[in-house]
Amino acid sequence: MKGEILIGSGIILILIGFLLVFVGSLIAASGGEGEVEGGGVIMIGPIPIIFGTGRGATLAAVLAIILMVLWIVGALLLRRG
């Protein structure tokens, strides 16, 4: 029962995400003015791949470093115990 709730809520969140991206695209295409900046991180094991521009990329880099350190610490703790 719990698994079905998690799967259903996950699907709903994905659909809401697609809807928000679609609405954002329509707003931007209809003449909304402003600059677009963004950034992201793809973690492959402890190795981060950082992309983006502006403040978003800086935030992504900081979060990637924190995630990398946490991953390494977790791996070392699991290896000992």
The first five atom37 places (N, CA, C, CB, O) and aatype in JSON, in Angstrom:
{
  "aatype": [12, 11, 7, 6, 9, 10, 9, 7, 15, 7, 9, 9, 10, 9, 10, 9, 7, 13, 10, 10, 19, 13, 19, 7, 15, 10, 9, 0, 0, 15, 7, 7, 6, 7, 6, 19, 6, 7, 7, 7, 19, 9, 12, 9, 7, 14, 9, 14, 9, 9, 13, 7, 16, 7, 1, 7, 0, 16, 10, 0, 0, 19, 10, 0, 9, 9, 10, 12, 19, 10, 17, 9, 19, 7, 0, 10, 10, 10, 1, 1, 7],
  "atom_mask": [
    [1, 1, 1, 1, 1],
    [1, 1, 1, 1, 1],
    [1, 1, 1, 0, 1],
    [1, 1, 1, 1, 1],
    [1, 1, 1, 1, 1],
    [1, 1, 1, 1, 1],
    [1, 1, 1, 1, 1],
    [1, 1, 1, 0, 1],
    [1, 1, 1, 1, 1],
    [1, 1, 1, 0, 1],
    [1, 1, 1, 1, 1],
    [1, 1, 1, 1, 1],
    [1, 1, 1, 1, 1],
    [1, 1, 1, 1, 1],
    [1, 1, 1, 1, 1],
    [1, 1, 1, 1, 1],
    [1, 1, 1, 0, 1],
    [1, 1, 1, 1, 1],
    [1, 1, 1, 1, 1],
    [1, 1, 1, 1, 1],
    [1, 1, 1, 1, 1],
    [1, 1, 1, 1, 1],
    [1, 1, 1, 1, 1],
    [1, 1, 1, 0, 1],
    [1, 1, 1, 1, 1],
    [1, 1, 1, 1, 1],
    [1, 1, 1, 1, 1],
    [1, 1, 1, 1, 1],
    [1, 1, 1, 1, 1],
    [1, 1, 1, 1, 1],
    [1, 1, 1, 0, 1],
    [1, 1, 1, 0, 1],
    [1, 1, 1, 1, 1],
    [1, 1, 1, 0, 1],
    [1, 1, 1, 1, 1],
    [1, 1, 1, 1, 1],
    [1, 1, 1, 1, 1],
    [1, 1, 1, 0, 1],
    [1, 1, 1, 0, 1],
    [1, 1, 1, 0, 1],
    [1, 1, 1, 1, 1],
    [1, 1, 1, 1, 1],
    [1, 1, 1, 1, 1],
    [1, 1, 1, 1, 1],
    [1, 1, 1, 0, 1],
    [1, 1, 1, 1, 1],
    [1, 1, 1, 1, 1],
    [1, 1, 1, 1, 1],
    [1, 1, 1, 1, 1],
    [1, 1, 1, 1, 1],
    [1, 1, 1, 1, 1],
    [1, 1, 1, 0, 1],
    [1, 1, 1, 1, 1],
    [1, 1, 1, 0, 1],
    [1, 1, 1, 1, 1],
    [1, 1, 1, 0, 1],
    [1, 1, 1, 1, 1],
    [1, 1, 1, 1, 1],
    [1, 1, 1, 1, 1],
    [1, 1, 1, 1, 1],
    [1, 1, 1, 1, 1],
    [1, 1, 1, 1, 1],
    [1, 1, 1, 1, 1],
    [1, 1, 1, 1, 1],
    [1, 1, 1, 1, 1],
    [1, 1, 1, 1, 1],
    [1, 1, 1, 1, 1],
    [1, 1, 1, 1, 1],
    [1, 1, 1, 1, 1],
    [1, 1, 1, 1, 1],
    [1, 1, 1, 1, 1],
    [1, 1, 1, 1, 1],
    [1, 1, 1, 1, 1],
    [1, 1, 1, 0, 1],
    [1, 1, 1, 1, 1],
    [1, 1, 1, 1, 1],
    [1, 1, 1, 1, 1],
    [1, 1, 1, 1, 1],
    [1, 1, 1, 1, 1],
    [1, 1, 1, 1, 1],
    [1, 1, 1, 0, 1]
  ],
  "atom_positions": [
    [[0.81, -1.2, 0.0], [0.0, 0.0, 0.0], [0.86, 1.27, 0.0], [-0.92, -0.01, 1.19], [0.57, 2.21, -0.73]],
    [[1.91, 1.28, 0.83], [2.77, 2.46, 0.87], [3.49, 2.67, -0.45], [3.79, 2.34, 2.0], [3.67, 3.8, -0.9]],
    [[3.89, 1.57, -1.08], [4.58, 1.68, -2.37], [3.71, 2.29, -3.44], [0.0, 0.0, 0.0], [4.18, 3.08, -4.27]],
    [[2.43, 1.94, -3.43], [1.5, 2.49, -4.42], [1.33, 3.99, -4.22], [0.14, 1.79, -4.34], [1.21, 4.74, -5.2]],
    [[1.31, 4.44, -2.97], [1.17, 5.87, -2.69], [2.41, 6.61, -3.16], [0.95, 6.11, -1.17], [2.3, 7.69, -3.75]],
    [[3.59, 6.05, -2.91], [4.83, 6.7, -3.35], [4.92, 6.76, -4.86], [6.04, 5.96, -2.78], [5.33, 7.78, -5.42]],
    [[4.55, 5.69, -5.53], [4.6, 5.69, -7.0], [3.62, 6.71, -7.57], [4.28, 4.28, -7.56], [3.96, 7.47, -8.47]],
    [[2.4, 6.72, -7.03], [1.4, 7.68, -7.5], [1.82, 9.12, -7.26], [0.0, 0.0, 0.0], [1.66, 9.96, -8.15]],
    [[2.35, 9.41, -6.07], [2.77, 10.78, -5.79], [3.98, 11.17, -6.64], [3.09, 10.95, -4.3], [4.1, 12.33, -7.04]],
    [[4.86, 10.23, -6.93], [5.99, 10.51, -7.8], [5.55, 10.86, -9.21], [0.0, 0.0, 0.0], [6.07, 11.79, -9.82]],
    [[4.59, 10.11, -9.73], [4.07, 10.38, -11.07], [3.39, 11.75, -11.11], [3.08, 9.28, -11.51], [3.55, 12.51, -12.06]],
    [[2.62, 12.06, -10.05], [1.95, 13.36, -10.0], [2.97, 14.5, -9.95], [1.01, 13.44, -8.77], [2.78, 15.51, -10.62]],
    [[4.05, 14.34, -9.17], [5.07, 15.38, -9.11], [5.77, 15.57, -10.45], [6.1, 15.04, -8.04], [6.07, 16.7, -10.84]],
    [[6.02, 14.5, -11.16], [6.64, 14.61, -12.48], [5.72, 15.36, -13.44], [6.97, 13.21, -13.05], [6.17, 16.22, -14.18]],
    [[4.43, 15.03, -13.42], [3.48, 15.71, -14.3], [3.36, 17.2, -13.95], [2.1, 15.05, -14.2], [3.27, 18.04, -14.84]],
    [[3.37, 17.52, -12.65], [3.34, 18.92, -12.24], [4.6, 19.65, -12.74], [3.21, 19.04, -10.7], [4.52, 20.79, -13.17]],
    [[5.74, 18.98, -12.67], [6.99, 19.57, -13.16], [6.93, 19.87, -14.65], [0.0, 0.0, 0.0], [7.32, 20.95, -15.09]],
    [[6.42, 18.91, -15.43], [6.27, 19.14, -16.87], [5.32, 20.3, -17.14], [5.76, 17.87, -17.56], [5.57, 21.12, -18.03]],
    [[4.23, 20.37, -16.37], [3.27, 21.45, -16.55], [3.9, 22.8, -16.24], [2.05, 21.22, -15.66], [3.66, 23.77, -16.96]],
    [[4.68, 22.89, -15.17], [5.34, 24.15, -14.83], [6.34, 24.58, -15.9], [6.05, 24.03, -13.49], [6.42, 25.77, -16.22]],
    [[7.09, 23.64, -16.44], [8.04, 23.98, -17.52], [7.28, 24.46, -18.75], [8.92, 22.75, -17.88], [7.7, 25.42, -19.4]],
    [[6.17, 23.81, -19.07], [5.37, 24.21, -20.23], [4.8, 25.61, -20.05], [4.23, 23.2, -20.47], [4.88, 26.44, -20.96]],
    [[4.23, 25.89, -18.87], [3.67, 27.22, -18.6], [4.77, 28.28, -18.62], [2.94, 27.23, -17.24], [4.57, 29.37, -19.14]],
    [[5.93, 27.97, -18.06], [7.05, 28.9, -18.09], [7.51, 29.2, -19.52], [0.0, 0.0, 0.0], [7.86, 30.34, -19.83]],
    [[7.5, 28.19, -20.37], [7.86, 28.4, -21.77], [6.87, 29.31, -22.47], [7.95, 27.06, -22.5], [7.25, 30.18, -23.26]],
    [[5.59, 29.1, -22.19], [4.57, 29.94, -22.81], [4.7, 31.39, -22.35], [3.17, 29.42, -22.48], [4.56, 32.31, -23.16]],
    [[4.97, 31.6, -21.08], [5.12, 32.96, -20.56], [6.33, 33.64, -21.19], [5.26, 32.94, -19.02], [6.26, 34.81, -21.57]],
    [[7.43, 32.91, -21.3], [8.64, 33.49, -21.89], [8.45, 33.78, -23.37], [9.84, 32.53, -21.7], [8.96, 34.78, -23.88]],
    [[7.7, 32.92, -24.07], [7.5, 33.11, -25.5], [6.52, 34.24, -25.79], [7.0, 31.83, -26.14], [6.53, 34.8, -26.89]],
    [[5.68, 34.59, -24.82], [4.66, 35.61, -25.06], [5.18, 37.02, -24.81], [3.46, 35.35, -24.2], [4.39, 37.96, -24.72]],
    [[6.48, 37.18, -24.69], [7.03, 38.52, -24.57], [7.49, 38.87, -23.17], [0.0, 0.0, 0.0], [7.77, 40.03, -22.89]],
    [[7.57, 37.9, -22.3], [8.1, 38.18, -20.98], [9.56, 38.58, -21.1], [0.0, 0.0, 0.0], [10.33, 37.96, -21.84]],
    [[9.94, 39.61, -20.37], [11.31, 40.07, -20.46], [12.1, 39.64, -19.24], [11.36, 41.59, -20.62], [11.54, 39.47, -18.16]],
    [[13.37, 39.47, -19.42], [14.24, 39.1, -18.31], [15.35, 38.2, -18.8], [0.0, 0.0, 0.0], [15.32, 37.69, -19.92]],
    [[16.31, 38.02, -17.93], [17.43, 37.17, -18.27], [17.21, 35.79, -17.68], [18.75, 37.77, -17.77], [16.59, 35.63, -16.63]],
    [[17.72, 34.81, -18.36], [17.6, 33.44, -17.9], [18.97, 32.95, -17.47], [17.0, 32.53, -19.0], [19.93, 32.97, -18.24]],
    [[19.06, 32.52, -16.23], [20.29, 31.94, -15.72], [19.93, 30.64, -15.04], [21.02, 32.9, -14.74], [18.82, 30.47, -14.54]],
    [[20.85, 29.73, -15.04], [20.58, 28.47, -14.37], [21.84, 27.66, -14.24], [0.0, 0.0, 0.0], [22.89, 27.99, -14.8]],
    [[21.73, 26.6, -13.49], [22.85, 25.72, -13.3], [22.37, 24.37, -12.82], [0.0, 0.0, 0.0], [21.23, 24.23, -12.37]],
    [[23.22, 23.41, -12.91], [22.84, 22.08, -12.46], [24.06, 21.22, -12.22], [0.0, 0.0, 0.0], [25.19, 21.57, -12.57]],
    [[23.8, 20.09, -11.61], [24.87, 19.15, -11.28], [24.4, 17.75, -11.62], [25.28, 19.25, -9.79], [23.27, 17.37, -11.31]],
    [[25.27, 16.99, -12.24], [25.04, 15.56, -12.45], [26.11, 14.84, -11.64], [25.09, 15.16, -13.98], [27.3, 15.01, -11.88]],
    [[25.66, 14.05, -10.67], [26.61, 13.31, -9.82], [26.76, 11.89, -10.39], [26.12, 13.27, -8.32], [25.79, 11.15, -10.51]],
    [[27.98, 11.54, -10.73], [28.3, 10.17, -11.14], [29.23, 9.62, -10.06], [28.97, 10.11, -12.59], [30.44, 9.82, -10.1]],
    [[28.62, 8.92, -9.11], [29.38, 8.5, -7.94], [29.78, 9.74, -7.18], [0.0, 0.0, 0.0], [28.94, 10.6, -6.93]],
    [[31.03, 9.85, -6.8], [31.45, 11.05, -6.07], [31.9, 12.19, -6.98], [32.56, 10.71, -5.12], [32.3, 13.24, -6.49]],
    [[31.85, 12.0, -8.28], [32.38, 12.98, -9.22], [31.25, 13.85, -9.77], [33.12, 12.28, -10.38], [30.34, 13.34, -10.42]],
    [[31.29, 15.16, -9.5], [30.23, 16.04, -10.0], [30.57, 16.6, -11.39], [30.01, 17.2, -9.02], [31.72, 16.92, -11.69]],
    [[29.54, 16.71, -12.21], [29.65, 17.4, -13.49], [28.76, 18.63, -13.36], [29.22, 16.48, -14.73], [27.54, 18.51, -13.23]],
    [[29.37, 19.82, -13.39], [28.66, 21.06, -13.12], [28.49, 21.83, -14.42], [29.42, 21.91, -12.06], [29.42, 21.95, -15.21]],
    [[27.27, 22.36, -14.64], [27.03, 23.17, -15.82], [26.13, 24.33, -15.46], [26.42, 22.33, -16.96], [25.41, 24.28, -14.46]],
    [[26.15, 25.36, -16.28], [25.26, 26.49, -16.07], [25.99, 27.81, -16.14], [0.0, 0.0, 0.0], [27.19, 27.87, -16.4]],
    [[25.23, 28.87, -15.9], [25.78, 30.21, -15.95], [25.34, 30.99, -14.72], [25.34, 30.94, -17.24], [24.32, 30.69, -14.11]],
    [[26.12, 31.98, -14.38], [25.74, 32.91, -13.33], [25.72, 32.31, -11.94], [0.0, 0.0, 0.0], [26.49, 31.4, -11.62]],
    [[24.82, 32.83, -11.14], [24.73, 32.46, -9.74], [24.29, 31.0, -9.57], [23.75, 33.38, -9.02], [24.69, 30.35, -8.61]],
    [[23.48, 30.5, -10.48], [23.01, 29.11, -10.4], [24.15, 28.12, -10.47], [0.0, 0.0, 0.0], [24.14, 27.1, -9.78]],
    [[25.13, 28.39, -11.31], [26.27, 27.49, -11.45], [27.14, 27.53, -10.2], [27.11, 27.85, -12.69], [27.68, 26.51, -9.79]],
    [[27.28, 28.69, -9.6], [28.06, 28.8, -8.36], [27.4, 28.01, -7.24], [28.23, 30.27, -7.95], [28.07, 27.28, -6.51]],
    [[26.1, 28.17, -7.1], [25.36, 27.41, -6.09], [25.45, 25.91, -6.37], [23.89, 27.85, -6.05], [25.6, 25.12, -5.44]],
    [[25.35, 25.53, -7.63], [25.46, 24.12, -7.99], [26.84, 23.57, -7.65], [25.17, 23.93, -9.48], [26.95, 22.43, -7.21]],
    [[27.88, 24.36, -7.86], [29.23, 23.91, -7.54], [29.4, 23.69, -6.04], [30.26, 24.92, -8.05], [30.0, 22.71, -5.62]],
    [[28.87, 24.61, -5.24], [28.97, 24.47, -3.78], [28.22, 23.23, -3.31], [28.43, 25.73, -3.07], [28.73, 22.46, -2.5]],
    [[27.01, 23.04, -3.81], [26.24, 21.86, -3.44], [26.91, 20.56, -3.9], [24.84, 21.94, -4.03], [26.86, 19.55, -3.2]],
    [[27.55, 20.6, -5.06], [28.24, 19.41, -5.56], [29.42, 19.06, -4.66], [28.71, 19.63, -7.0], [29.66, 17.88, -4.4]],
    [[30.13, 20.05, -4.21], [31.27, 19.78, -3.31], [30.77, 19.19, -2.0], [32.08, 21.08, -3.05], [31.37, 18.25, -1.47]],
    [[29.68, 19.74, -1.47], [29.12, 19.21, -0.22], [28.67, 17.76, -0.42], [27.94, 20.08, 0.26], [28.94, 16.91, 0.42]],
    [[27.97, 17.49, -1.52], [27.53, 16.12, -1.8], [28.7, 15.16, -1.97], [26.66, 16.1, -3.04], [28.64, 14.02, -1.52]],
    [[29.76, 15.62, -2.62], [30.92, 14.77, -2.84], [31.58, 14.42, -1.51], [31.93, 15.47, -3.76], [31.94, 13.26, -1.28]],
    [[31.73, 15.4, -0.62], [32.33, 15.15, 0.68], [31.46, 14.19, 1.5], [32.54, 16.47, 1.45], [31.97, 13.27, 2.13]],
    [[30.14, 14.42, 1.48], [29.24, 13.53, 2.21], [29.31, 12.1, 1.67], [27.81, 14.05, 2.13], [29.27, 11.14, 2.44]],
    [[29.4, 11.95, 0.36], [29.48, 10.62, -0.24], [30.76, 9.91, 0.19], [29.42, 10.72, -1.79], [30.73, 8.73, 0.54]],
    [[31.86, 10.62, 0.17], [33.14, 10.01, 0.55], [33.14, 9.64, 2.04], [34.32, 10.96, 0.24], [33.59, 8.55, 2.4]],
    [[32.64, 10.53, 2.89], [32.58, 10.24, 4.33], [31.67, 9.03, 4.58], [32.06, 11.47, 5.12], [32.01, 8.14, 5.36]],
    [[30.53, 9.01, 3.93], [29.62, 7.87, 4.08], [30.24, 6.56, 3.62], [0.0, 0.0, 0.0], [30.07, 5.53, 4.27]],
    [[30.95, 6.6, 2.51], [31.61, 5.4, 2.01], [32.69, 4.9, 2.99], [32.23, 5.67, 0.64], [32.82, 3.7, 3.21]],
    [[33.45, 5.83, 3.55], [34.48, 5.44, 4.52], [33.86, 4.88, 5.79], [35.39, 6.63, 4.85], [34.37, 3.91, 6.35]],
    [[32.78, 5.48, 6.27], [32.14, 4.98, 7.48], [31.52, 3.59, 7.26], [31.05, 5.97, 7.95], [31.6, 2.74, 8.14]],
    [[30.93, 3.36, 6.11], [30.35, 2.05, 5.84], [31.44, 0.98, 5.66], [29.48, 2.11, 4.59], [31.23, -0.19, 5.98]],
    [[32.57, 1.39, 5.15], [33.66, 0.45, 4.94], [34.25, -0.03, 6.27], [34.76, 1.08, 4.07], [34.62, -1.19, 6.4]],
    [[34.33, 0.87, 7.25], [34.9, 0.52, 8.56], [33.93, -0.31, 9.39], [35.28, 1.8, 9.33], [34.34, -1.24, 10.09]],
    [[32.67, 0.02, 9.32], [31.71, -0.62, 10.21], [30.92, -1.64, 9.5], [0.0, 0.0, 0.0], [30.07, -2.28, 10.1]]
  ]
}
